[in-house]
Amino acid sequence: MPLAMTLGWLDIKMRYRGSMLGPFWLTITTAVMVAALGVLYAELFNMVLRDYLPFLALSLVLWGYISTLISESTVVFSQESRMIQAARMPFTVFACQAITRNLLVLLHNAVVVLAVFLIFGVTPYHVWLILPALGLWIVDSFAVMFCLGLLGARFRDIPPIVTSLLQVFFFITPIIWRPELVGTLQHWILLDPFYPLLAIMRTPLLGEPLPGALWGMALAHSAVLIALAVLVFTRFRARIAYWV
């Protein structure tokens, strides 16, 4: 675990070596995107900027972690082919390295959310609910890494397929639009695996009550994901070195 965390931190340092602002370029990019999209979509959706901008800022930052982690999970083993073939190392090291790297990026982008919350006076509600939500996010992150990492090593069409699906889910998941805008269809969007996962983290931070159905669906989706990851990884882990 310490080795994986160190490698994840080194990834961030190497990516921005020679840059004066380093990973804070990500923070600046996120801030510009939140400001531009916030003003535009608040006008399009006829929403009050004071209510919409904190929602959008938090949604984009959380989605950035999810989408990047899933995209990187498809190549987490194939891009480390030399290391896997040269030395016997637990596959959890590569998964933990990627998760650590993305968590550090998430913390950098969280500065934008904090600034927006302070400007508009948003007060989190039941902050303690963030801890079990964060724990579920970490567990799901490992499950995604093991499942998609193995499938991506075996089938090289997986990365572009996942990238295309993420683009679709970005628009059909309540990220740039609020769930209440779909009216009676709110029950159907619970089937979207990303919506409950986002909601259990986003709703308490926005100071809004969290319906119990969202936690139930988040746990159900996670149970399916974990079961699939365990099934795939335990059966085919010995073949990863030959596939990469």
C-alpha atoms as a printed R data frame, in Angstrom:
    type eleno elety resid chain resno       x       y       z
1   ATOM     1    CA   MET     A     1   0.000   0.000   0.000
2   ATOM     2    CA   PRO     A     2   2.715   2.602   0.836
3   ATOM     3    CA   LEU     A     3   4.508   1.677  -2.409
4   ATOM     4    CA   ALA     A     4   1.341   2.160  -4.462
5   ATOM     5    CA   MET     A     5   0.597   5.519  -2.826
6   ATOM     6    CA   THR     A     6   4.151   6.685  -3.459
7   ATOM     7    CA   LEU     A     7   3.918   5.624  -7.103
8   ATOM     8    CA   GLY     A     8   0.619   7.469  -7.465
9   ATOM     9    CA   TRP     A     9   2.168  10.651  -6.065
10  ATOM    10    CA   LEU     A    10   5.169  10.270  -8.371
11  ATOM    11    CA   ASP     A    11   2.812   9.960 -11.346
12  ATOM    12    CA   ILE     A    12   1.389  13.381 -10.506
13  ATOM    13    CA   LYS     A    13   4.841  14.913 -10.047
14  ATOM    14    CA   MET     A    14   6.196  13.473 -13.287
15  ATOM    15    CA   ARG     A    15   3.135  14.536 -15.281
16  ATOM    16    CA   TYR     A    16   3.642  18.183 -14.330
17  ATOM    17    CA   ARG     A    17   7.418  18.273 -14.029
18  ATOM    18    CA   GLY     A    18   8.736  21.655 -15.176
19  ATOM    19    CA   SER     A    19   5.386  23.391 -14.739
20  ATOM    20    CA   MET     A    20   5.192  26.312 -12.325
21  ATOM    21    CA   LEU     A    21   1.632  25.530 -11.187
22  ATOM    22    CA   GLY     A    22   1.897  21.756 -11.487
23  ATOM    23    CA   PRO     A    23  -1.374  19.879 -10.925
24  ATOM    24    CA   PHE     A    24  -3.119  23.149 -10.082
25  ATOM    25    CA   TRP     A    25  -3.498  23.576 -13.836
26  ATOM    26    CA   LEU     A    26  -6.268  21.016 -13.421
27  ATOM    27    CA   THR     A    27  -7.858  23.242 -10.792
28  ATOM    28    CA   ILE     A    28  -7.739  26.267 -13.084
29  ATOM    29    CA   THR     A    29  -9.227  24.284 -15.969
30  ATOM    30    CA   THR     A    30 -12.033  23.022 -13.739
31  ATOM    31    CA   ALA     A    31 -12.743  26.530 -12.434
32  ATOM    32    CA   VAL     A    32 -13.016  27.943 -15.953
33  ATOM    33    CA   MET     A    33 -15.317  25.114 -17.046
34  ATOM    34    CA   VAL     A    34 -17.570  25.513 -13.991
35  ATOM    35    CA   ALA     A    35 -17.853  29.272 -14.507
36  ATOM    36    CA   ALA     A    36 -18.578  29.013 -18.235
37  ATOM    37    CA   LEU     A    37 -21.033  26.111 -18.062
38  ATOM    38    CA   GLY     A    38 -22.670  27.443 -14.905
39  ATOM    39    CA   VAL     A    39 -23.673  30.754 -16.425
40  ATOM    40    CA   LEU     A    40 -24.771  29.157 -19.702
41  ATOM    41    CA   TYR     A    41 -26.837  26.271 -18.325
42  ATOM    42    CA   ALA     A    42 -28.368  28.335 -15.529
43  ATOM    43    CA   GLU     A    43 -29.821  30.523 -18.270
44  ATOM    44    CA   LEU     A    44 -30.865  27.557 -20.436
45  ATOM    45    CA   PHE     A    45 -32.545  25.706 -17.565
46  ATOM    46    CA   ASN     A    46 -33.999  28.938 -16.165
47  ATOM    47    CA   MET     A    47 -32.378  28.310 -12.782
48  ATOM    48    CA   VAL     A    48 -31.013  30.676 -10.155
49  ATOM    49    CA   LEU     A    49 -27.219  30.815 -10.465
50  ATOM    50    CA   ARG     A    50 -26.872  30.822  -6.665
51  ATOM    51    CA   ASP     A    51 -28.534  27.405  -6.505
52  ATOM    52    CA   TYR     A    52 -27.201  25.902  -9.713
53  ATOM    53    CA   LEU     A    53 -23.488  26.751  -9.652
54  ATOM    54    CA   PRO     A    54 -22.636  24.841  -6.422
55  ATOM    55    CA   PHE     A    55 -24.530  21.820  -7.801
56  ATOM    56    CA   LEU     A    56 -22.674  21.973 -11.116
57  ATOM    57    CA   ALA     A    57 -19.244  22.535  -9.564
58  ATOM    58    CA   LEU     A    58 -19.580  19.557  -7.234
59  ATOM    59    CA   SER     A    59 -21.080  17.344  -9.946
60  ATOM    60    CA   LEU     A    60 -18.310  18.050 -12.466
61  ATOM    61    CA   VAL     A    61 -15.543  17.460  -9.921
62  ATOM    62    CA   LEU     A    62 -17.040  14.158  -8.751
63  ATOM    63    CA   TRP     A    63 -17.737  13.031 -12.313
64  ATOM    64    CA   GLY     A    64 -14.158  13.908 -13.252
65  ATOM    65    CA   TYR     A    65 -12.907  11.368 -10.709
66  ATOM    66    CA   ILE     A    66 -15.372   8.685 -11.815
67  ATOM    67    CA   SER     A    67 -14.854   9.055 -15.566
68  ATOM    68    CA   THR     A    68 -11.064   9.319 -15.377
69  ATOM    69    CA   LEU     A    69 -10.783   6.351 -13.041
70  ATOM    70    CA   ILE     A    70 -12.964   4.176 -15.263
71  ATOM    71    CA   SER     A    71 -11.048   5.201 -18.399
72  ATOM    72    CA   GLU     A    72  -7.693   4.454 -16.773
73  ATOM    73    CA   SER     A    73  -8.937   1.154 -15.361
74  ATOM    74    CA   THR     A    74  -9.221  -0.306 -18.880
75  ATOM    75    CA   VAL     A    75  -5.440   0.013 -19.344
76  ATOM    76    CA   VAL     A    76  -4.260  -0.297 -15.743
77  ATOM    77    CA   PHE     A    77  -2.614  -3.677 -16.404
78  ATOM    78    CA   SER     A    78  -1.782  -3.438 -20.110
79  ATOM    79    CA   GLN     A    79   0.227  -0.241 -19.671
80  ATOM    80    CA   GLU     A    80   2.280  -1.949 -16.943
81  ATOM    81    CA   SER     A    81   3.058  -4.996 -19.088
82  ATOM    82    CA   ARG     A    82   6.826  -4.771 -18.627
83  ATOM    83    CA   MET     A    83   6.553  -4.601 -14.858
84  ATOM    84    CA   ILE     A    84   4.051  -7.465 -14.698
85  ATOM    85    CA   GLN     A    85   6.184  -9.720 -16.904
86  ATOM    86    CA   ALA     A    86   9.480  -8.802 -15.222
87  ATOM    87    CA   ALA     A    87   8.590  -9.188 -11.543
88  ATOM    88    CA   ARG     A    88   6.060 -10.894  -9.311
89  ATOM    89    CA   MET     A    89   4.094  -8.007  -7.863
90  ATOM    90    CA   PRO     A    90   0.539  -7.972  -6.470
91  ATOM    91    CA   PHE     A    91  -1.942  -6.581  -8.970
92  ATOM    92    CA   THR     A    92  -3.423  -4.516  -6.160
93  ATOM    93    CA   VAL     A    93  -0.334  -2.287  -6.371
94  ATOM    94    CA   PHE     A    94  -1.262  -1.087  -9.858
95  ATOM    95    CA   ALA     A    95  -4.899  -0.573  -8.920
96  ATOM    96    CA   CYS     A    96  -3.993   1.328  -5.754
97  ATOM    97    CA   GLN     A    97  -1.505   3.457  -7.699
98  ATOM    98    CA   ALA     A    98  -4.199   4.571 -10.144
99  ATOM    99    CA   ILE     A    99  -6.744   5.213  -7.390
100 ATOM   100    CA   THR     A   100  -4.240   7.261  -5.379
101 ATOM   101    CA   ARG     A   101  -3.382   9.327  -8.438
102 ATOM   102    CA   ASN     A   102  -7.028  10.108  -9.121
103 ATOM   103    CA   LEU     A   103  -7.784  10.884  -5.475
104 ATOM   104    CA   LEU     A   104  -4.974  13.448  -5.480
105 ATOM   105    CA   VAL     A   105  -6.429  15.048  -8.599
106 ATOM   106    CA   LEU     A   106  -9.842  15.052  -6.913
107 ATOM   107    CA   LEU     A   107  -8.398  16.885  -3.917
108 ATOM   108    CA   HIS     A   108  -6.870  19.524  -6.197
109 ATOM   109    CA   ASN     A   109 -10.188  20.087  -7.951
110 ATOM   110    CA   ALA     A   110 -12.028  20.188  -4.624
111 ATOM   111    CA   VAL     A   111 -10.527  23.660  -4.178
112 ATOM   112    CA   VAL     A   112 -12.952  24.893  -6.852
113 ATOM   113    CA   VAL     A   113 -15.926  23.386  -5.013
114 ATOM   114    CA   LEU     A   114 -14.782  24.919  -1.729
115 ATOM   115    CA   ALA     A   115 -14.451  28.349  -3.337
116 ATOM   116    CA   VAL     A   116 -17.938  28.134  -4.886
117 ATOM   117    CA   PHE     A   117 -19.447  26.982  -1.572
118 ATOM   118    CA   LEU     A   118 -17.845  29.890   0.278
119 ATOM   119    CA   ILE     A   119 -18.984  32.441  -2.307
120 ATOM   120    CA   PHE     A   120 -22.610  31.262  -2.292
121 ATOM   121    CA   GLY     A   121 -22.795  30.300   1.376
122 ATOM   122    CA   VAL     A   122 -23.552  26.603   0.947
123 ATOM   123    CA   THR     A   123 -23.642  24.696   4.244
124 ATOM   124    CA   PRO     A   124 -23.174  20.899   4.097
125 ATOM   125    CA   TYR     A   125 -25.884  18.791   5.738
126 ATOM   126    CA   HIS     A   126 -25.000  15.726   7.834
127 ATOM   127    CA   VAL     A   127 -21.348  15.758   6.786
128 ATOM   128    CA   TRP     A   128 -20.784  12.414   8.519
129 ATOM   129    CA   LEU     A   129 -22.672  10.744   5.642
130 ATOM   130    CA   ILE     A   130 -19.701  11.513   3.415
131 ATOM   131    CA   LEU     A   131 -17.551   8.931   5.225
132 ATOM   132    CA   PRO     A   132 -19.579   5.806   4.316
133 ATOM   133    CA   ALA     A   133 -20.079   7.248   0.826
134 ATOM   134    CA   LEU     A   134 -16.318   7.698   0.446
135 ATOM   135    CA   GLY     A   135 -15.745   4.152   1.670
136 ATOM   136    CA   LEU     A   136 -18.171   2.816  -0.929
137 ATOM   137    CA   TRP     A   137 -16.442   4.883  -3.622
138 ATOM   138    CA   ILE     A   138 -13.068   3.351  -2.720
139 ATOM   139    CA   VAL     A   139 -14.440  -0.190  -2.762
140 ATOM   140    CA   ASP     A   140 -16.128   0.421  -6.109
141 ATOM   141    CA   SER     A   141 -12.905   1.919  -7.460
142 ATOM   142    CA   PHE     A   142 -10.986  -1.280  -6.731
143 ATOM   143    CA   ALA     A   143 -13.781  -3.380  -8.212
144 ATOM   144    CA   VAL     A   144 -13.749  -1.337 -11.424
145 ATOM   145    CA   MET     A   145  -9.966  -1.534 -11.630
146 ATOM   146    CA   PHE     A   146  -9.875  -5.316 -11.334
147 ATOM   147    CA   CYS     A   147 -12.849  -5.968 -13.606
148 ATOM   148    CA   LEU     A   148 -12.188  -3.535 -16.460
149 ATOM   149    CA   GLY     A   149  -8.420  -3.862 -16.082
150 ATOM   150    CA   LEU     A   150  -8.586  -7.572 -16.800
151 ATOM   151    CA   LEU     A   151 -11.135  -7.200 -19.604
152 ATOM   152    CA   GLY     A   152  -9.081  -4.393 -21.133
153 ATOM   153    CA   ALA     A   153  -5.976  -6.579 -21.095
154 ATOM   154    CA   ARG     A   154  -7.823  -9.397 -22.849
155 ATOM   155    CA   PHE     A   155  -9.908  -7.381 -25.303
156 ATOM   156    CA   ARG     A   156  -8.286  -4.248 -26.718
157 ATOM   157    CA   ASP     A   157 -11.661  -2.921 -27.896
158 ATOM   158    CA   ILE     A   158 -12.710  -2.317 -24.285
159 ATOM   159    CA   PRO     A   159 -11.026   1.126 -23.831
160 ATOM   160    CA   PRO     A   160 -12.762   2.858 -26.793
161 ATOM   161    CA   ILE     A   161 -16.070   1.191 -25.915
162 ATOM   162    CA   VAL     A   162 -15.860   2.425 -22.327
163 ATOM   163    CA   THR     A   163 -14.902   5.926 -23.478
164 ATOM   164    CA   SER     A   164 -17.949   6.083 -25.740
165 ATOM   165    CA   LEU     A   165 -20.262   4.831 -22.997
166 ATOM   166    CA   LEU     A   166 -18.927   7.407 -20.544
167 ATOM   167    CA   GLN     A   167 -19.775  10.182 -22.997
168 ATOM   168    CA   VAL     A   168 -23.335   8.894 -23.207
169 ATOM   169    CA   PHE     A   169 -23.714   8.568 -19.436
170 ATOM   170    CA   PHE     A   170 -22.394  12.111 -18.938
171 ATOM   171    CA   PHE     A   171 -25.516  13.446 -20.649
172 ATOM   172    CA   ILE     A   172 -28.126  11.008 -19.301
173 ATOM   173    CA   THR     A   173 -26.873  11.201 -15.689
174 ATOM   174    CA   PRO     A   174 -27.898  14.211 -13.545
175 ATOM   175    CA   ILE     A   175 -24.572  16.004 -13.730
176 ATOM   176    CA   ILE     A   176 -25.259  19.226 -15.610
177 ATOM   177    CA   TRP     A   177 -29.000  19.017 -14.922
178 ATOM   178    CA   ARG     A   178 -30.921  18.464 -11.707
179 ATOM   179    CA   PRO     A   179 -32.877  15.203 -11.215
180 ATOM   180    CA   GLU     A   180 -36.148  17.027 -10.514
181 ATOM   181    CA   LEU     A   181 -36.161  18.389 -14.064
182 ATOM   182    CA   VAL     A   182 -37.276  14.993 -15.412
183 ATOM   183    CA   GLY     A   183 -40.387  14.942 -13.223
184 ATOM   184    CA   THR     A   184 -41.969  11.491 -12.989
185 ATOM   185    CA   LEU     A   185 -38.918   9.892 -14.618
186 ATOM   186    CA   GLN     A   186 -36.904  10.320 -11.411
187 ATOM   187    CA   HIS     A   187 -37.688   6.714 -10.467
188 ATOM   188    CA   TRP     A   188 -36.216   5.465 -13.738
189 ATOM   189    CA   ILE     A   189 -32.927   7.333 -13.402
190 ATOM   190    CA   LEU     A   190 -32.288   5.308 -10.240
191 ATOM   191    CA   LEU     A   191 -31.374   2.510 -12.640
192 ATOM   192    CA   ASP     A   192 -28.470   4.631 -13.850
193 ATOM   193    CA   PRO     A   193 -25.502   3.158 -11.890
194 ATOM   194    CA   PHE     A   194 -23.778   6.543 -11.687
195 ATOM   195    CA   TYR     A   195 -26.675   8.578 -10.316
196 ATOM   196    CA   PRO     A   196 -27.007   6.945  -6.857
197 ATOM   197    CA   LEU     A   197 -23.219   6.899  -6.495
198 ATOM   198    CA   LEU     A   198 -23.033  10.621  -7.233
199 ATOM   199    CA   ALA     A   199 -26.062  11.440  -5.094
200 ATOM   200    CA   ILE     A   200 -24.834   9.815  -1.865
201 ATOM   201    CA   MET     A   201 -21.759  12.040  -2.004
202 ATOM   202    CA   ARG     A   202 -23.273  15.167  -3.560
203 ATOM   203    CA   THR     A   203 -26.545  15.558  -1.653
204 ATOM   204    CA   PRO     A   204 -25.118  15.868   1.904
205 ATOM   205    CA   LEU     A   205 -22.453  18.311   0.699
206 ATOM   206    CA   LEU     A   206 -25.109  20.517  -0.880
207 ATOM   207    CA   GLY     A   207 -27.053  20.625   2.374
208 ATOM   208    CA   GLU     A   208 -30.014  18.676   0.987
209 ATOM   209    CA   PRO     A   209 -31.827  15.662   2.537
210 ATOM   210    CA   LEU     A   210 -30.764  12.288   1.178
211 ATOM   211    CA   PRO     A   211 -33.580   9.827   0.322
212 ATOM   212    CA   GLY     A   212 -32.938   6.316   1.588
213 ATOM   213    CA   ALA     A   213 -33.739   4.875  -1.852
214 ATOM   214    CA   LEU     A   214 -30.541   6.389  -3.220
215 ATOM   215    CA   TRP     A   215 -28.393   4.545  -0.675
216 ATOM   216    CA   GLY     A   216 -30.281   1.346  -1.391
217 ATOM   217    CA   MET     A   217 -29.674   1.601  -5.123
218 ATOM   218    CA   ALA     A   218 -26.037   2.602  -4.622
219 ATOM   219    CA   LEU     A   219 -25.435  -0.487  -2.486
220 ATOM   220    CA   ALA     A   220 -27.280  -2.698  -4.966
221 ATOM   221    CA   HIS     A   221 -25.233  -1.449  -7.928
222 ATOM   222    CA   SER     A   222 -22.038  -1.834  -5.910
223 ATOM   223    CA   ALA     A   223 -22.917  -5.397  -4.915
224 ATOM   224    CA   VAL     A   224 -23.357  -6.358  -8.561
225 ATOM   225    CA   LEU     A   225 -20.093  -4.659  -9.514
226 ATOM   226    CA   ILE     A   226 -18.123  -6.300  -6.701
227 ATOM   227    CA   ALA     A   227 -19.538  -9.736  -7.457
228 ATOM   228    CA   LEU     A   228 -18.628  -9.355 -11.131
229 ATOM   229    CA   ALA     A   229 -15.124  -8.163 -10.289
230 ATOM   230    CA   VAL     A   230 -14.522 -11.073  -7.899
231 ATOM   231    CA   LEU     A   231 -15.836 -13.585 -10.424
232 ATOM   232    CA   VAL     A   232 -13.758 -12.258 -13.330
233 ATOM   233    CA   PHE     A   233 -10.559 -11.550 -11.422
234 ATOM   234    CA   THR     A   234 -10.359 -14.771  -9.410
235 ATOM   235    CA   ARG     A   235 -10.942 -16.855 -12.513
236 ATOM   236    CA   PHE     A   236  -8.584 -15.128 -14.958
237 ATOM   237    CA   ARG     A   237  -5.934 -13.358 -12.859
238 ATOM   238    CA   ALA     A   238  -3.319 -16.008 -13.708
239 ATOM   239    CA   ARG     A   239  -3.643 -15.144 -17.403
240 ATOM   240    CA   ILE     A   240  -3.029 -11.413 -17.117
241 ATOM   241    CA   ALA     A   241   0.729 -11.768 -17.637
242 ATOM   242    CA   TYR     A   242   0.077 -13.545 -20.955
243 ATOM   243    CA   TRP     A   243  -2.563 -11.096 -22.136
244 ATOM   244    CA   VAL     A   244  -0.635  -7.889 -21.552
